[in-house]
Amino acid sequence: MKLAVIPGDGIGKEVLPAALSVLDAFGFDMEQIPLEIGYGKWERTGNALTDEDMSIIKDCDCVLFGAITTPPDPNYTSVLLRIRKELDLYANIRPFSPLANVKLPCNNKVFDLVIVRENTEGMYSGVEELHKDVAYTTRVITRKGSERIAQSACAIAKKRKNQITIVHKANVLKSDSFFRDVCRGVANRIGVSFNEMLVDAMAYDIVLRPERYDVLVTTNLFGDILSDVAAAVSGGLGLCPSANIGDRYALFEPIHGSAPDIAGKGIANPIASILSVRMMLQWMGCETEAEILKKAVDSVIARGIVTPDLGGSYSTKGVSEAISKNISVLKTY
Ligand code: NAD
């Protein structure tokens, strides 16, 4: 097993080493290939992600990713979008359910939902034009892209409540009525029941009634935005992991960004990154280790060993060390 390790920028450089130390606590025989990629590299060398970086990544089985800074500069192309496209990581799986003992900002409802976000097209297709007085971003929704994301959502639903919610804005956007129709067809064919929500109403419901939903399937930009809403009601961005899955490769990363406001202070919450390692373990078929990791995280939170975003005073390293120690104890049982 060959793992590309990409810390990226800002707090990515803090949470990724923390996550790796937790992975190391399991003692897997895994070759780790560290790579410098991102805005910092662009500032230093003029290139954020080289073709050679890409071929090294393609020589690995999967990627553990920290976070990157993507400046609002039309001359800069997001490296993450390029990696997702070139590795064809079409399914972005983002689970949200509040962890025990985490104070929630809106309500204390128990919920467990998964956002399945199309990850290679939509508004992030890269089809853009910037003129003096007008700018265009073309939203590309293909049958192939919609079918395979609907299939991914249905496959997840089959292991849960056998139901998906198709999230769209089909009342306004033709591309979304196309997406919705393809999703309906896939769900019918596979035998998964479905309902539908307009994306604006979905954002509202995630805040007020998240317990009504299980698996949501949606397009790229909508999934991106809804994820941050779901993160807020789940206790914060510092807790939410994700998996980017394709047919050949996979990439695991927290859903948060490089958090320049807290970068360099050693206080970023590493749990989102650590739970991304858990998703990687599940992808590898290591269910026992994934379960141990979750128990170790829960127990550390229960003991109040948390970073300032959760009201604690522990450092990134303090939290990850406590989780690693817990794993070493739990492994022996
Ligand atoms: P962000 O996710 O970096 O931060 C939003 C807020 O959440 C900030 O207040 C930050 O301090 C807090 N936060 C995020 N992660 C945290 C953690 N682990 N622990 C504690 N607090 C945490 O979003 P942003 O500020 O809008 O974006 C910053 C940069 O990150 C931008 O350049 C953006 O393009 C990039 N970005 C990258 C990714 C990615 O790498 N996948 C995702 C989103 C944003």
Boltz pocket constraint, residues with backbone or C-beta under 6 A from the ligand:
constraints:
  - pocket:
      binder: B
      contacts: [[A, 11], [A, 15], [A, 66], [A, 67], [A, 68], [A, 69], [A, 70], [A, 71], [A, 80], [A, 237], [A, 238], [A, 239], [A, 253], [A, 254], [A, 255], [A, 256], [A, 257], [A, 258], [A, 259], [A, 260], [A, 261], [A, 262], [A, 267], [A, 268], [A, 269], [A, 270], [A, 272], [A, 309]]
      max_distance: 6.0
